[in-house]
Amino acid sequence: MSAEFPAARPRRLRRTPVMRRMVAGTHLHPSQLILPAFVKEGIAEPHPVASMPGVYQHTRESLRKAAHEAAEAGVGGLILFGIPAVKDARGSAGDDPDGILQQALREVNAEVGDAIVVMADTCLDEFTDHGHCGLLTPDGEVDNDATLERYASVAVAQAEAGSQMVAPSGMMDGQVGVIRAALDGAGFSDVPIMAYTAKYASAFYGPFRDAAECAPQFGDRASHQQDPAGSLDEALREVRLDLAEGADVVMVKPAMSYLDVIKTFRDNVDVPVAAYQVSGEYAMIEAAAANGWIDRERMIMESLIGIRRAGADLILTYWATEVARRL
């Protein structure tokens, strides 16, 4: 039971900055942030991503610099996406030991792997010439089971290159179990899996496809990514399957339009829940700030606090290093 006004005055605990800080129920720490980063083969200088101001396609050298900056700021993790010079229908560069992603993983892990968790996106869309997340049937459909074999090979190649965690993002049925078996069979039973468990077929991914050069050459990904209008029961089914197959962390992507899914996961699982604040979320805030319509720093912090309050233990965000420094 509680008192009523005028004895009860909730504003008392909001009166000063130090009072608000002391009683805050939601806290954000640099170690909870994961920085997504792109490394591109065959470029001499980092390329700015036009639709994501402040984000670059890195050279291996500039990526190492960005990794050092993130580690020094206390960022918890770094997830790498590779863009090869040559793509084919199988995404052969994805598991090439000398591919751009594997080279970057080895170098970054060797330099900062003791200070930050170095991980890799485990998919094929950055490596295929058609831009889809897996192998295609003659009719142009994504072949789920044939793709699983490729994911297993990619995950092992990433672990061999030093990736401390793999993150399958293709939304293929059975991907976590196949990758877990492949890692265990190759002697990497200690490498955890962060599963993209509830990844929605979202319009918020547009700028990312510029950064990773992975826009589908035809069709879309609605046949395997979740329907934004799908029920929470569908998301729970996905999380139960991923956990049964051995997922160590489960992810919701995008974040801000799916806070209810994050909350549902947090209430129903006993592993860390991650959320990806995706490129479209980033680009909207940056664009509005560039036009002078919003307070950029406050908007960034409020968006991240909202994701934390919904229940995310980890947040993938392109502002990770900047925010970690501020914190």
C-alpha beads as a LAMMPS data file, in Angstrom:
LAMMPS data file: protein, C-alpha beads

327 atoms
326 bonds

1 atom types
1 bond types

-500.0 500.0 xlo xhi
-500.0 500.0 ylo yhi
-500.0 500.0 zlo zhi

Masses

1 110.0

Atoms # bond

1 1 1 0.000 0.000 0.000
2 1 1 1.181 3.554 -0.619
3 1 1 0.161 7.031 0.427
4 1 1 -1.849 9.384 -1.765
5 1 1 -1.177 12.987 -2.720
6 1 1 -0.261 15.284 -0.999
7 1 1 1.716 12.924 1.267
8 1 1 2.928 10.977 -1.775
9 1 1 4.969 13.078 -4.171
10 1 1 6.882 10.985 -6.759
11 1 1 8.627 14.125 -7.981
12 1 1 10.755 14.127 -4.825
13 1 1 12.912 11.370 -6.337
14 1 1 13.277 13.254 -9.628
15 1 1 14.305 16.611 -8.190
16 1 1 18.068 16.635 -8.933
17 1 1 20.396 14.817 -11.366
18 1 1 22.169 12.948 -8.581
19 1 1 18.838 11.874 -7.068
20 1 1 17.614 10.579 -10.429
21 1 1 20.880 8.740 -10.979
22 1 1 20.716 7.092 -7.571
23 1 1 17.200 5.667 -8.031
24 1 1 17.394 4.885 -11.760
25 1 1 16.019 1.439 -12.442
26 1 1 17.761 0.959 -15.784
27 1 1 21.521 1.171 -16.252
28 1 1 23.684 1.027 -19.352
29 1 1 27.299 -0.121 -19.179
30 1 1 29.924 -0.169 -21.963
31 1 1 30.370 -3.929 -21.549
32 1 1 26.750 -4.425 -22.649
33 1 1 27.443 -2.875 -26.066
34 1 1 28.572 -4.664 -29.231
35 1 1 29.953 -2.720 -32.200
36 1 1 29.117 -4.007 -35.706
37 1 1 31.951 -3.285 -38.174
38 1 1 32.459 -3.841 -41.892
39 1 1 35.760 -4.778 -43.540
40 1 1 36.109 -4.692 -47.322
41 1 1 38.696 -6.387 -49.474
42 1 1 40.676 -4.424 -52.049
43 1 1 40.269 -0.853 -50.817
44 1 1 43.150 1.430 -49.862
45 1 1 41.169 3.822 -47.660
46 1 1 38.048 3.373 -45.518
47 1 1 34.884 4.143 -47.478
48 1 1 32.124 6.133 -45.746
49 1 1 28.658 4.590 -45.982
50 1 1 26.487 7.381 -47.409
51 1 1 23.275 6.185 -45.747
52 1 1 24.976 5.715 -42.350
53 1 1 26.931 8.886 -41.480
54 1 1 29.931 8.012 -39.317
55 1 1 30.035 4.342 -40.406
56 1 1 32.717 3.029 -42.780
57 1 1 33.637 0.059 -44.888
58 1 1 37.034 -0.495 -43.297
59 1 1 40.369 -1.581 -44.607
60 1 1 42.062 -4.192 -42.434
61 1 1 44.282 -1.432 -41.028
62 1 1 41.455 0.981 -40.229
63 1 1 39.425 -1.891 -38.748
64 1 1 42.238 -2.655 -36.319
65 1 1 42.277 1.005 -35.301
66 1 1 38.490 0.971 -34.750
67 1 1 38.816 -2.235 -32.743
68 1 1 41.465 -0.678 -30.491
69 1 1 39.264 2.385 -29.954
70 1 1 36.277 0.200 -29.022
71 1 1 38.345 -1.897 -26.634
72 1 1 39.868 1.163 -24.979
73 1 1 36.370 2.602 -24.467
74 1 1 35.289 -0.592 -22.701
75 1 1 32.916 -1.878 -25.403
76 1 1 32.014 -5.484 -24.691
77 1 1 32.072 -6.961 -28.184
78 1 1 32.894 -6.421 -31.836
79 1 1 30.982 -8.276 -34.576
80 1 1 32.583 -8.328 -38.019
81 1 1 31.021 -8.436 -41.480
82 1 1 33.260 -9.167 -44.475
83 1 1 32.876 -7.859 -48.027
84 1 1 34.991 -9.847 -50.505
85 1 1 36.305 -8.609 -53.835
86 1 1 34.840 -11.630 -55.645
87 1 1 31.446 -13.198 -54.960
88 1 1 29.859 -16.348 -56.347
89 1 1 26.654 -18.344 -55.992
90 1 1 28.029 -20.455 -53.123
91 1 1 29.516 -17.607 -51.137
92 1 1 32.905 -19.302 -51.337
93 1 1 34.711 -16.398 -49.690
94 1 1 32.695 -17.040 -46.529
95 1 1 34.755 -20.057 -45.484
96 1 1 37.972 -19.308 -47.374
97 1 1 40.781 -19.359 -44.775
98 1 1 42.352 -16.469 -46.672
99 1 1 39.065 -14.616 -47.154
100 1 1 38.755 -11.035 -45.981
101 1 1 36.653 -11.887 -42.932
102 1 1 38.989 -14.633 -41.725
103 1 1 42.025 -12.404 -42.208
104 1 1 40.355 -9.649 -40.224
105 1 1 39.310 -12.013 -37.457
106 1 1 42.858 -13.290 -37.026
107 1 1 44.353 -9.813 -36.907
108 1 1 41.776 -8.207 -34.641
109 1 1 41.657 -11.143 -32.238
110 1 1 45.448 -11.196 -31.989
111 1 1 45.579 -7.490 -31.166
112 1 1 42.567 -6.903 -28.896
113 1 1 41.027 -10.322 -28.226
114 1 1 41.982 -10.135 -24.559
115 1 1 40.096 -6.848 -24.140
116 1 1 36.973 -7.301 -26.281
117 1 1 34.935 -10.280 -27.502
118 1 1 35.673 -10.623 -31.221
119 1 1 32.841 -12.319 -33.074
120 1 1 31.612 -12.853 -36.608
121 1 1 28.319 -12.723 -38.440
122 1 1 27.760 -16.229 -39.796
123 1 1 25.795 -15.934 -43.009
124 1 1 26.283 -15.933 -46.779
125 1 1 24.565 -12.801 -48.043
126 1 1 27.755 -10.711 -47.961
127 1 1 29.517 -13.391 -50.011
128 1 1 26.960 -14.487 -52.632
129 1 1 26.642 -12.804 -56.005
130 1 1 22.847 -13.009 -55.772
131 1 1 22.737 -11.398 -52.317
132 1 1 20.619 -14.058 -50.647
133 1 1 21.436 -15.711 -47.328
134 1 1 21.919 -19.202 -48.720
135 1 1 22.247 -21.488 -51.698
136 1 1 19.493 -21.307 -54.292
137 1 1 17.405 -24.006 -55.923
138 1 1 17.055 -23.977 -59.730
139 1 1 13.786 -22.088 -59.177
140 1 1 15.534 -19.337 -57.229
141 1 1 14.318 -20.348 -53.753
142 1 1 16.685 -20.429 -50.788
143 1 1 17.516 -24.094 -50.136
144 1 1 17.357 -24.446 -46.358
145 1 1 19.140 -27.769 -45.888
146 1 1 21.866 -27.216 -48.476
147 1 1 22.528 -23.839 -46.867
148 1 1 23.010 -25.454 -43.464
149 1 1 26.067 -27.297 -44.759
150 1 1 27.585 -24.004 -45.866
151 1 1 26.825 -22.360 -42.526
152 1 1 28.578 -25.187 -40.697
153 1 1 31.681 -24.733 -42.844
154 1 1 31.639 -20.940 -42.433
155 1 1 31.302 -21.190 -38.645
156 1 1 34.261 -23.572 -38.377
157 1 1 36.383 -21.312 -40.610
158 1 1 35.521 -18.350 -38.388
159 1 1 36.409 -20.264 -35.225
160 1 1 39.692 -21.402 -36.761
161 1 1 40.442 -17.747 -37.554
162 1 1 39.948 -16.823 -33.901
163 1 1 36.332 -15.746 -33.663
164 1 1 35.390 -16.001 -30.008
165 1 1 31.668 -16.269 -30.824
166 1 1 29.709 -16.989 -33.992
167 1 1 26.384 -15.381 -34.828
168 1 1 24.221 -17.194 -37.412
169 1 1 21.882 -14.620 -38.930
170 1 1 20.286 -16.357 -41.912
171 1 1 17.139 -17.617 -40.159
172 1 1 17.477 -21.101 -41.649
173 1 1 15.595 -23.811 -39.777
174 1 1 18.089 -25.923 -37.820
175 1 1 21.035 -23.541 -38.244
176 1 1 22.021 -23.447 -34.573
177 1 1 22.065 -27.229 -34.169
178 1 1 24.101 -27.825 -37.317
179 1 1 26.619 -25.149 -36.370
180 1 1 26.883 -26.468 -32.807
181 1 1 27.609 -29.970 -34.084
182 1 1 30.178 -28.678 -36.577
183 1 1 31.992 -26.577 -33.992
184 1 1 32.044 -29.429 -31.505
185 1 1 33.277 -31.862 -34.147
186 1 1 36.105 -29.500 -35.117
187 1 1 37.281 -29.076 -31.523
188 1 1 35.574 -25.738 -30.834
189 1 1 33.101 -26.811 -28.182
190 1 1 33.967 -23.702 -26.140
191 1 1 32.930 -21.266 -28.882
192 1 1 29.446 -19.922 -28.050
193 1 1 26.643 -19.196 -30.504
194 1 1 24.691 -15.938 -30.511
195 1 1 21.621 -16.826 -32.546
196 1 1 19.670 -14.291 -34.559
197 1 1 16.523 -15.917 -33.206
198 1 1 13.765 -13.435 -34.028
199 1 1 15.012 -11.616 -37.117
200 1 1 12.203 -9.844 -38.891
201 1 1 11.823 -9.102 -42.614
202 1 1 12.206 -5.419 -41.886
203 1 1 12.421 -2.247 -43.953
204 1 1 14.865 -0.950 -41.335
205 1 1 17.752 -2.927 -42.909
206 1 1 18.116 -0.714 -45.980
207 1 1 21.288 1.198 -45.038
208 1 1 22.991 -2.018 -43.847
209 1 1 22.658 -3.446 -47.342
210 1 1 24.613 -0.458 -48.614
211 1 1 27.318 -1.052 -46.003
212 1 1 27.596 -4.824 -46.513
213 1 1 26.799 -4.732 -50.249
214 1 1 24.302 -7.551 -49.783
215 1 1 21.018 -6.367 -51.249
216 1 1 19.176 -9.299 -52.903
217 1 1 19.478 -9.158 -56.688
218 1 1 15.887 -10.384 -56.931
219 1 1 13.026 -11.125 -54.551
220 1 1 13.297 -10.602 -50.802
221 1 1 13.920 -12.531 -47.577
222 1 1 10.352 -12.853 -46.389
223 1 1 10.387 -16.630 -46.911
224 1 1 12.816 -17.133 -44.024
225 1 1 12.872 -13.971 -41.905
226 1 1 9.886 -13.473 -39.606
227 1 1 6.812 -11.507 -40.603
228 1 1 6.635 -8.180 -38.706
229 1 1 2.947 -8.951 -38.171
230 1 1 3.732 -12.376 -36.725
231 1 1 2.587 -13.311 -33.255
232 1 1 4.669 -13.474 -30.103
233 1 1 3.929 -17.204 -30.076
234 1 1 5.900 -17.548 -33.309
235 1 1 8.856 -15.734 -31.758
236 1 1 8.670 -17.974 -28.693
237 1 1 8.649 -21.050 -30.902
238 1 1 11.829 -19.831 -32.583
239 1 1 13.533 -19.197 -29.262
240 1 1 12.593 -22.623 -27.914
241 1 1 14.045 -24.269 -31.013
242 1 1 17.286 -22.278 -30.851
243 1 1 17.765 -23.047 -27.164
244 1 1 17.106 -26.738 -27.744
245 1 1 19.759 -26.701 -30.469
246 1 1 22.361 -25.107 -28.206
247 1 1 22.141 -21.320 -28.535
248 1 1 24.075 -19.491 -25.815
249 1 1 22.640 -16.033 -26.555
250 1 1 19.389 -15.215 -28.379
251 1 1 18.836 -12.055 -30.389
252 1 1 15.938 -9.891 -31.511
253 1 1 16.444 -7.799 -34.662
254 1 1 15.499 -4.940 -35.167
255 1 1 15.221 -3.545 -31.649
256 1 1 13.066 -0.446 -31.306
257 1 1 9.999 -1.677 -33.198
258 1 1 10.167 -5.043 -31.418
259 1 1 10.526 -4.097 -27.757
260 1 1 7.613 -6.410 -26.941
261 1 1 9.555 -9.344 -28.397
262 1 1 12.634 -8.420 -26.349
263 1 1 10.486 -8.305 -23.204
264 1 1 8.875 -11.649 -24.048
265 1 1 12.279 -13.269 -24.538
266 1 1 13.622 -11.818 -21.284
267 1 1 10.621 -13.188 -19.398
268 1 1 10.944 -16.664 -20.869
269 1 1 14.621 -17.600 -21.258
270 1 1 17.556 -18.080 -18.921
271 1 1 20.319 -17.044 -21.328
272 1 1 21.425 -13.510 -22.279
273 1 1 19.103 -11.650 -24.656
274 1 1 20.677 -9.450 -27.327
275 1 1 18.992 -6.802 -29.460
276 1 1 20.310 -5.252 -32.666
277 1 1 19.719 -1.523 -33.052
278 1 1 19.831 -1.745 -36.825
279 1 1 21.020 0.554 -39.589
280 1 1 17.637 2.151 -40.244
281 1 1 17.247 3.081 -36.587
282 1 1 20.740 4.597 -36.645
283 1 1 20.190 6.437 -39.928
284 1 1 16.888 8.006 -38.854
285 1 1 18.398 9.545 -35.733
286 1 1 21.503 10.735 -37.568
287 1 1 19.426 12.269 -40.368
288 1 1 17.050 14.031 -37.979
289 1 1 20.001 15.348 -35.976
290 1 1 21.731 16.599 -39.140
291 1 1 18.598 18.618 -39.897
292 1 1 18.566 20.111 -36.413
293 1 1 15.237 18.486 -35.540
294 1 1 16.349 16.549 -32.441
295 1 1 18.932 16.540 -29.671
296 1 1 21.215 13.833 -31.056
297 1 1 22.994 12.731 -27.875
298 1 1 19.814 12.595 -25.811
299 1 1 18.001 10.670 -28.531
300 1 1 20.804 8.097 -28.801
301 1 1 20.875 7.512 -25.058
302 1 1 17.096 7.376 -24.749
303 1 1 16.859 4.811 -27.532
304 1 1 19.449 2.563 -25.887
305 1 1 17.917 2.897 -22.430
306 1 1 14.547 1.908 -23.894
307 1 1 16.066 -1.261 -25.370
308 1 1 17.716 -2.067 -22.038
309 1 1 14.501 -1.409 -20.123
310 1 1 12.650 -3.843 -22.386
311 1 1 15.067 -6.546 -21.230
312 1 1 18.076 -6.653 -23.564
313 1 1 21.266 -7.707 -21.798
314 1 1 23.382 -6.894 -24.865
315 1 1 22.848 -4.254 -27.543
316 1 1 24.439 -4.248 -30.974
317 1 1 24.710 -0.588 -31.958
318 1 1 26.800 1.477 -34.363
319 1 1 27.173 4.038 -31.576
320 1 1 28.872 1.542 -29.247
321 1 1 32.260 3.246 -29.028
322 1 1 30.845 6.767 -28.824
323 1 1 28.357 5.817 -26.108
324 1 1 30.915 3.772 -24.158
325 1 1 33.184 6.827 -23.999
326 1 1 30.307 8.949 -22.775
327 1 1 29.376 6.446 -20.095

Bonds

1 1 1 2
2 1 2 3
3 1 3 4
4 1 4 5
5 1 5 6
6 1 6 7
7 1 7 8
8 1 8 9
9 1 9 10
10 1 10 11
11 1 11 12
12 1 12 13
13 1 13 14
14 1 14 15
15 1 15 16
16 1 16 17
17 1 17 18
18 1 18 19
19 1 19 20
20 1 20 21
21 1 21 22
22 1 22 23
23 1 23 24
24 1 24 25
25 1 25 26
26 1 26 27
27 1 27 28
28 1 28 29
29 1 29 30
30 1 30 31
31 1 31 32
32 1 32 33
33 1 33 34
34 1 34 35
35 1 35 36
36 1 36 37
37 1 37 38
38 1 38 39
39 1 39 40
40 1 40 41
41 1 41 42
42 1 42 43
43 1 43 44
44 1 44 45
45 1 45 46
46 1 46 47
47 1 47 48
48 1 48 49
49 1 49 50
50 1 50 51
51 1 51 52
52 1 52 53
53 1 53 54
54 1 54 55
55 1 55 56
56 1 56 57
57 1 57 58
58 1 58 59
59 1 59 60
60 1 60 61
61 1 61 62
62 1 62 63
63 1 63 64
64 1 64 65
65 1 65 66
66 1 66 67
67 1 67 68
68 1 68 69
69 1 69 70
70 1 70 71
71 1 71 72
72 1 72 73
73 1 73 74
74 1 74 75
75 1 75 76
76 1 76 77
77 1 77 78
78 1 78 79
79 1 79 80
80 1 80 81
81 1 81 82
82 1 82 83
83 1 83 84
84 1 84 85
85 1 85 86
86 1 86 87
87 1 87 88
88 1 88 89
89 1 89 90
90 1 90 91
91 1 91 92
92 1 92 93
93 1 93 94
94 1 94 95
95 1 95 96
96 1 96 97
97 1 97 98
98 1 98 99
99 1 99 100
100 1 100 101
101 1 101 102
102 1 102 103
103 1 103 104
104 1 104 105
105 1 105 106
106 1 106 107
107 1 107 108
108 1 108 109
109 1 109 110
110 1 110 111
111 1 111 112
112 1 112 113
113 1 113 114
114 1 114 115
115 1 115 116
116 1 116 117
117 1 117 118
118 1 118 119
119 1 119 120
120 1 120 121
121 1 121 122
122 1 122 123
123 1 123 124
124 1 124 125
125 1 125 126
126 1 126 127
127 1 127 128
128 1 128 129
129 1 129 130
130 1 130 131
131 1 131 132
132 1 132 133
133 1 133 134
134 1 134 135
135 1 135 136
136 1 136 137
137 1 137 138
138 1 138 139
139 1 139 140
140 1 140 141
141 1 141 142
142 1 142 143
143 1 143 144
144 1 144 145
145 1 145 146
146 1 146 147
147 1 147 148
148 1 148 149
149 1 149 150
150 1 150 151
151 1 151 152
152 1 152 153
153 1 153 154
154 1 154 155
155 1 155 156
156 1 156 157
157 1 157 158
158 1 158 159
159 1 159 160
160 1 160 161
161 1 161 162
162 1 162 163
163 1 163 164
164 1 164 165
165 1 165 166
166 1 166 167
167 1 167 168
168 1 168 169
169 1 169 170
170 1 170 171
171 1 171 172
172 1 172 173
173 1 173 174
174 1 174 175
175 1 175 176
176 1 176 177
177 1 177 178
178 1 178 179
179 1 179 180
180 1 180 181
181 1 181 182
182 1 182 183
183 1 183 184
184 1 184 185
185 1 185 186
186 1 186 187
187 1 187 188
188 1 188 189
189 1 189 190
190 1 190 191
191 1 191 192
192 1 192 193
193 1 193 194
194 1 194 195
195 1 195 196
196 1 196 197
197 1 197 198
198 1 198 199
199 1 199 200
200 1 200 201
201 1 201 202
202 1 202 203
203 1 203 204
204 1 204 205
205 1 205 206
206 1 206 207
207 1 207 208
208 1 208 209
209 1 209 210
210 1 210 211
211 1 211 212
212 1 212 213
213 1 213 214
214 1 214 215
215 1 215 216
216 1 216 217
217 1 217 218
218 1 218 219
219 1 219 220
220 1 220 221
221 1 221 222
222 1 222 223
223 1 223 224
224 1 224 225
225 1 225 226
226 1 226 227
227 1 227 228
228 1 228 229
229 1 229 230
230 1 230 231
231 1 231 232
232 1 232 233
233 1 233 234
234 1 234 235
235 1 235 236
236 1 236 237
237 1 237 238
238 1 238 239
239 1 239 240
240 1 240 241
241 1 241 242
242 1 242 243
243 1 243 244
244 1 244 245
245 1 245 246
246 1 246 247
247 1 247 248
248 1 248 249
249 1 249 250
250 1 250 251
251 1 251 252
252 1 252 253
253 1 253 254
254 1 254 255
255 1 255 256
256 1 256 257
257 1 257 258
258 1 258 259
259 1 259 260
260 1 260 261
261 1 261 262
262 1 262 263
263 1 263 264
264 1 264 265
265 1 265 266
266 1 266 267
267 1 267 268
268 1 268 269
269 1 269 270
270 1 270 271
271 1 271 272
272 1 272 273
273 1 273 274
274 1 274 275
275 1 275 276
276 1 276 277
277 1 277 278
278 1 278 279
279 1 279 280
280 1 280 281
281 1 281 282
282 1 282 283
283 1 283 284
284 1 284 285
285 1 285 286
286 1 286 287
287 1 287 288
288 1 288 289
289 1 289 290
290 1 290 291
291 1 291 292
292 1 292 293
293 1 293 294
294 1 294 295
295 1 295 296
296 1 296 297
297 1 297 298
298 1 298 299
299 1 299 300
300 1 300 301
301 1 301 302
302 1 302 303
303 1 303 304
304 1 304 305
305 1 305 306
306 1 306 307
307 1 307 308
308 1 308 309
309 1 309 310
310 1 310 311
311 1 311 312
312 1 312 313
313 1 313 314
314 1 314 315
315 1 315 316
316 1 316 317
317 1 317 318
318 1 318 319
319 1 319 320
320 1 320 321
321 1 321 322
322 1 322 323
323 1 323 324
324 1 324 325
325 1 325 326
326 1 326 327
